[in-house]
């Protein structure tokens, strides 16, 4: 909840706005500490004109920045997939830039009001002048970073990089703790008590620590049945318990599953793979016809999946021994990543060749399930290409690539 709140644009803008107001007001409190003759020496009387310029310019820059961000969201959604827009909205650099402009505007506004009301004396003007110089320095640095960000913000390459980073973060966390810190669930779950969701939607986050507290208190086990990313309703069990809980325990188990209308990248590595695959499929559509983007996306998919094949020193630590969570299925990960691409790019030889080479690269990684999953996707892609490609030579070339897997 705190993480989601911190990503909201209005939260960061509000913090910067309060900081700007506080900076303008603090001059009143510090005025008695400043010698009165300093005002004339440093030209603090001109601070009113500077604040007027700052207020008018920051209002214009804020309006321009908002328009630019909204345009980038729309461009990214149409060029890639609407799921990318959420990552752009959460971008900390863009939020910091907009929050800095809003905070600077309010700083100037409060300073102007205080000056016209006669609140500042000569000493107070000195403090306000110094604060204004500091705010201008922050604005200059922020503008330079903002200009650099705008050069790529919302572009297709930027969107791929952002989705890849989110997918890598989630996959890295799952590689470190394959069962989110719980024990691996193997075999059928206990059927003593089933807990269903109170909401209809996607599991965005599971508080495994809360489940551990419920299970440890009852001296039993909780087996998770709905991983992050799963669509749940009020009839499907999200967890099974091997004990009979009271109503408070059932509500605690339900509360541990954060269910929302949309999927989230944080605990859901499959979602990152799906979004990357959607970008590739969109690029291969007749309206876009950009095989190069699809090929670049496949490289990102390899980097994300390769995390699971990294060497691990020892077993992952179990933090929640009373909770059992199923591990990610490699077949599902490969299916999420490559099936949409093989469907959309079945009739494009360059995409088919790159897909087979991508699967061959993954099959060579030291993971016990990668080779079989890669071969399965290779066979599917080859069969789809046989129905879509008109030339026998093209099909033969793909068959040669597939035979090397």
C-alpha positions in Angstrom: 0.0 0.0 0.0 2.8 2.4 0.9 4.7 1.5 -2.2 1.7 2.1 -4.4 1.0 5.5 -2.7 4.6 6.6 -3.2 4.2 6.1 -6.9 1.3 8.4 -7.2 2.1 11.7 -8.9 0.1 13.8 -6.6 1.9 12.5 -3.5 5.3 13.6 -4.8 4.0 16.9 -6.1 2.3 17.6 -2.7 5.6 16.9 -0.8 7.5 19.3 -3.1 4.7 21.9 -2.8 4.8 21.8 1.0 8.6 22.1 0.9 8.4 25.1 -1.4 5.9 26.8 1.0 8.0 26.0 4.0 11.1 27.4 2.3 9.3 30.7 1.7 8.0 30.9 5.2 11.2 30.0 6.9 12.6 33.4 6.0 10.3 35.0 8.5 11.7 32.8 11.3 15.4 33.3 10.3 15.1 37.1 9.8 16.3 38.0 13.4 19.6 36.1 12.8 20.5 38.2 9.7 22.1 41.7 10.1 19.9 44.4 8.6 22.6 46.0 6.5 23.1 42.8 4.4 20.0 43.6 2.4 21.6 46.5 0.6 24.9 44.8 0.1 23.6 41.8 -1.8 20.7 43.5 -3.6 18.0 41.6 -1.8 15.5 44.3 -2.7 15.3 42.8 -6.2 13.9 39.5 -4.9 10.3 40.6 -5.6 11.0 41.0 -9.4 12.8 37.6 -9.4 9.9 35.9 -7.7 7.4 37.5 -10.2 9.5 36.0 -13.1 9.8 32.7 -11.4 6.1 32.4 -10.7 5.0 33.2 -14.2 7.6 30.9 -15.9 7.0 28.0 -13.5 3.3 28.0 -14.2 4.0 27.9 -18.0 6.6 25.1 -17.6 4.3 23.0 -15.4 1.5 23.3 -17.9 3.8 22.4 -20.8 5.2 19.4 -18.8 1.8 18.1 -18.0 0.8 18.3 -21.7 4.0 16.6 -22.7 3.6 13.8 -20.3 0.0 13.1 -21.3 1.1 13.1 -25.0 3.8 10.6 -24.2 1.3 8.3 -22.4 -0.9 8.4 -25.4 1.9 7.8 -27.9 3.3 4.9 -25.9 -0.1 3.3 -25.6 -0.8 3.5 -29.3 2.7 2.5 -30.4 3.3 -0.3 -28.0 0.6 -1.4 -25.5 -1.6 0.4 -23.0 0.1 -1.5 -20.2 3.3 0.6 -20.7 1.5 3.8 -19.7 1.4 2.8 -16.1 5.2 2.5 -16.0 5.5 6.0 -17.6 3.2 7.4 -15.0 5.3 5.9 -12.2 8.6 7.3 -13.6 10.3 9.0 -10.7 12.3 11.4 -12.9 9.2 12.8 -14.6 7.4 13.0 -11.2 10.3 14.8 -9.6 10.5 17.3 -12.5 6.8 18.1 -12.3 6.8 18.3 -8.5 9.8 20.6 -8.6 8.0 23.0 -10.9 4.9 23.0 -8.8 6.9 23.5 -5.6 8.9 26.3 -7.2 5.7 28.0 -8.3 4.1 27.8 -4.9 7.4 29.0 -3.3 7.3 32.1 -5.5 3.6 32.7 -4.9 3.9 32.6 -1.1 7.0 34.8 -1.3 5.2 37.4 -3.4 2.2 37.4 -1.1 4.4 37.7 2.0 6.4 40.6 0.4 3.3 42.5 -0.5 1.9 42.0 2.9 5.0 43.5 4.5 5.8 40.3 6.5 9.5 40.4 5.5 11.8 43.1 6.8 15.2 43.8 5.4 16.7 40.7 7.1 13.8 38.6 5.9 14.4 39.7 2.3 18.0 38.4 2.6 16.8 35.0 3.7 14.2 34.9 0.9 16.8 36.0 -1.7 19.2 33.2 -0.7 16.3 30.7 -0.8 15.3 32.0 -4.2 18.9 31.5 -5.5 18.8 27.9 -4.2 15.4 27.3 -5.8 16.7 28.6 -9.1 19.7 26.3 -9.0 17.4 23.3 -8.3 15.1 24.4 -11.3 18.1 24.6 -13.7 19.3 21.1 -12.8 15.8 19.7 -13.0 15.2 21.4 -16.4 18.4 19.9 -17.8 17.5 16.4 -16.6 13.9 16.9 -17.9 15.1 17.9 -21.3 17.3 14.8 -21.5 14.4 12.6 -20.4 12.0 14.2 -22.9 14.3 13.2 -25.8 13.3 9.5 -25.2 10.3 9.6 -22.9 7.5 7.4 -24.3 9.4 6.2 -27.4 9.2 2.5 -28.4 12.7 1.8 -27.3 12.2 3.6 -24.0 9.0 1.6 -23.5 10.8 -1.7 -24.1 13.6 -0.7 -21.7 11.1 0.2 -18.9 9.1 -3.1 -19.3 12.3 -5.1 -19.4 13.5 -3.3 -16.2 10.3 -4.1 -14.4 10.3 -7.7 -15.6 14.0 -8.1 -14.6 13.2 -6.7 -11.1 10.3 -9.2 -10.6 12.2 -12.1 -12.1 15.3 -11.4 -10.0 13.2 -11.4 -6.8 11.6 -14.7 -7.8 15.0 -16.2 -8.7 16.2 -15.2 -5.2 13.1 -16.5 -3.5 11.3 -18.9 -5.9 8.3 -19.3 -3.6 8.3 -15.7 -2.3 10.1 -16.8 0.9 7.7 -19.7 1.6 8.1 -23.5 1.1 7.6 -24.9 -2.3 4.2 -26.5 -2.8 4.4 -30.0 -4.3 1.5 -32.3 -4.9 -2.2 -31.6 -4.1 -3.1 -29.0 -1.5 -5.0 -30.0 1.7 -8.8 -29.7 1.3 -9.9 -29.0 4.9 -10.8 -25.4 4.3 -10.9 -23.3 1.2 -10.6 -19.5 1.3 -12.1 -17.6 -1.6 -11.5 -14.0 -2.6 -14.0 -11.3 -1.7 -13.2 -9.4 -4.9 -13.1 -10.2 -8.6 -9.9 -9.3 -10.3 -6.2 -10.1 -10.5 -3.9 -10.9 -7.6 -1.5 -8.1 -7.5 0.5 -8.9 -4.3 0.5 -11.6 -1.6 1.5 -10.7 1.9 3.2 -14.0 2.7 4.3 -12.7 6.2 0.6 -12.2 7.1 -0.2 -15.7 6.0 2.6 -17.1 8.1 1.2 -15.4 11.2 -2.2 -16.9 10.6 -0.8 -20.4 10.0 1.7 -20.3 12.9 -1.0 -19.1 15.3 -3.2 -22.0 14.3 -0.3 -24.5 14.2 -1.2 -25.5 10.6 -0.3 -24.9 7.0 -1.6 -22.5 4.3 -1.2 -23.5 0.7 -1.5 -20.7 -1.8 -3.6 -21.5 -4.9 -3.5 -18.2 -6.7 -0.1 -16.7 -7.5 0.3 -12.9 -8.3 -1.2 -12.4 -11.8 -3.9 -15.0 -11.4 -7.5 -13.9 -12.2 -9.7 -14.8 -9.2 -13.4 -14.5 -8.4 -15.6 -15.2 -5.4 -15.9 -18.9 -6.2 -12.3 -20.0 -6.9 -10.2 -20.7 -3.9 -7.1 -18.5 -3.5 -5.7 -20.6 -0.6 -6.2 -24.0 1.1 -5.8 -24.5 4.9 -5.2 -27.8 6.6 -7.1 -26.6 9.7 -10.5 -25.1 10.5 -10.0 -21.4 11.1 -12.4 -18.9 12.7 -13.8 -16.0 10.8 -11.0 -13.6 11.9 -8.4 -16.0 10.4 -10.3 -16.3 7.1 -10.5 -12.5 6.8 -6.8 -12.3 7.6 -6.0 -14.7 4.8 -8.2 -12.8 2.4 -6.6 -9.5 3.4 -3.2 -11.0 2.6 -4.2 -11.2 -1.1 -4.3 -7.8 -2.7 -6.8 -8.1 -5.6 -7.2 -5.3 -8.2 -8.7 -4.6 -11.6 -5.3 -4.8 -13.3 -2.1 -6.8 -13.0 1.0 -5.4 -11.4 4.7 -5.9 -12.3 6.0 -6.1 -8.7 5.4 -9.8 -7.8 4.3 -11.0 -11.2 7.3 -11.9 -13.6 4.9 -13.4 -16.1 3.2 -10.0 -16.6 6.5 -8.4 -17.7 7.0 -11.2 -20.3 3.4 -10.8 -21.5 3.8 -7.0 -22.0 7.0 -7.5 -23.8 5.4 -10.0 -26.0 2.4 -7.6 -26.6 4.9 -5.0 -27.8 6.4 -7.4 -30.3 2.9 -8.5 -31.5 1.8 -4.9 -32.0 5.0 -4.2 -34.0 4.2 -7.2 -36.2 0.6 -6.1 -36.9 -0.2 -5.0 -40.5 -0.9 -1.5 -39.3 2.6 -1.1 -37.8 4.7 -3.6 -39.7 7.9 -3.2 -37.7 9.8 -6.5 -37.5 12.9 -4.7 -36.0 11.0 -3.8 -32.9 9.8 -7.5 -32.5 13.4 -8.7 -32.9 14.6 -6.2 -30.3 11.9 -7.3 -27.9 13.0 -10.9 -28.3 16.5 -9.9 -27.1 14.9 -8.4 -24.0 12.9 -11.6 -23.4 16.1 -13.6 -23.4 17.7 -11.3 -20.8 14.7 -11.6 -18.5 14.4 -15.4 -18.8 18.2 -15.9 -18.5 17.9 -14.8 -14.8 16.3 -18.1 -13.9 19.3 -20.0 -15.3 21.9 -18.1 -13.2 23.9 -20.2 -10.7 22.6 -20.3 -7.2 24.8 -20.8 -4.2 22.9 -23.0 -1.9 19.1 -23.2 -1.4 17.0 -20.1 -1.0 16.2 -19.2 2.5 12.8 -20.1 3.9 11.3 -17.3 5.9 7.7 -18.6 6.2 7.8 -22.3 6.9 4.0 -22.7 7.4 3.1 -21.3 4.0 3.4 -23.3 0.7 3.6 -21.5 -2.7 3.8 -23.2 -6.1 6.9 -22.3 -8.2 6.7 -20.7 -11.6 6.3 -23.1 -14.4 8.9 -22.6 -17.1 6.5 -23.8 -19.8 4.1 -21.1 -18.9 6.9 -18.4 -19.0 8.0 -19.5 -22.4 4.4 -19.7 -23.6 3.7 -16.1 -22.3 6.9 -14.8 -24.0 6.9 -16.5 -27.4 3.5 -17.9 -28.4 2.1 -14.5 -29.3 5.2 -13.6 -31.3 5.1 -16.9 -33.3 1.4 -16.3 -34.0 1.8 -12.7 -35.2 5.1 -13.3 -37.0 4.4 -16.6 -38.6 4.4 -15.2 -42.1 7.6 -13.1 -41.7 10.8 -15.1 -42.4 13.1 -12.7 -40.5 11.0 -12.9 -37.4 10.8 -16.7 -37.6 14.5 -17.1 -38.0 15.2 -14.7 -35.1 12.7 -16.6 -32.9 14.3 -19.9 -33.6 17.8 -18.5 -32.8 16.4 -17.0 -29.6 14.9 -20.3 -28.5 18.2 -22.0 -29.4 20.1 -19.6 -27.2 17.8 -20.2 -24.3 18.0 -24.0 -24.7 21.8 -23.7 -24.2 21.4 -22.2 -20.7 22.0 -24.4 -17.7 18.5 -24.8 -16.6 16.9 -28.3 -16.4 13.6 -27.2 -18.0 14.7 -24.6 -20.6 15.6 -27.1 -23.4 12.3 -28.9 -23.4 10.3 -25.6 -23.2 12.4 -24.1 -26.0 11.9 -27.2 -28.2 8.1 -27.0 -27.6 7.9 -23.4 -28.6 10.1 -24.1 -31.6 7.8 -26.8 -32.8 4.8 -24.5 -32.4 6.5 -21.7 -34.3 7.6 -24.0 -37.1 4.1 -25.4 -37.6 2.6 -21.9 -37.7 5.2 -20.8 -40.2 4.4 -23.8 -42.4 0.8 -22.6 -42.7 1.8 -19.0 -43.3 4.9 -19.0 -45.5 4.3 -19.5 -49.2 7.9 -20.5 -50.3 9.2 -23.9 -49.5 12.7 -22.5 -49.3 11.6 -20.2 -46.5 10.1 -23.1 -44.6 13.3 -25.2 -45.2 15.4 -22.5 -43.7 13.2 -22.4 -40.6 13.4 -26.1 -40.3 17.2 -26.0 -40.4 17.2 -23.4 -37.6 14.7 -25.5 -35.5 16.7 -28.7 -36.0 19.6 -27.1 -34.1 17.6 -26.8 -30.9 
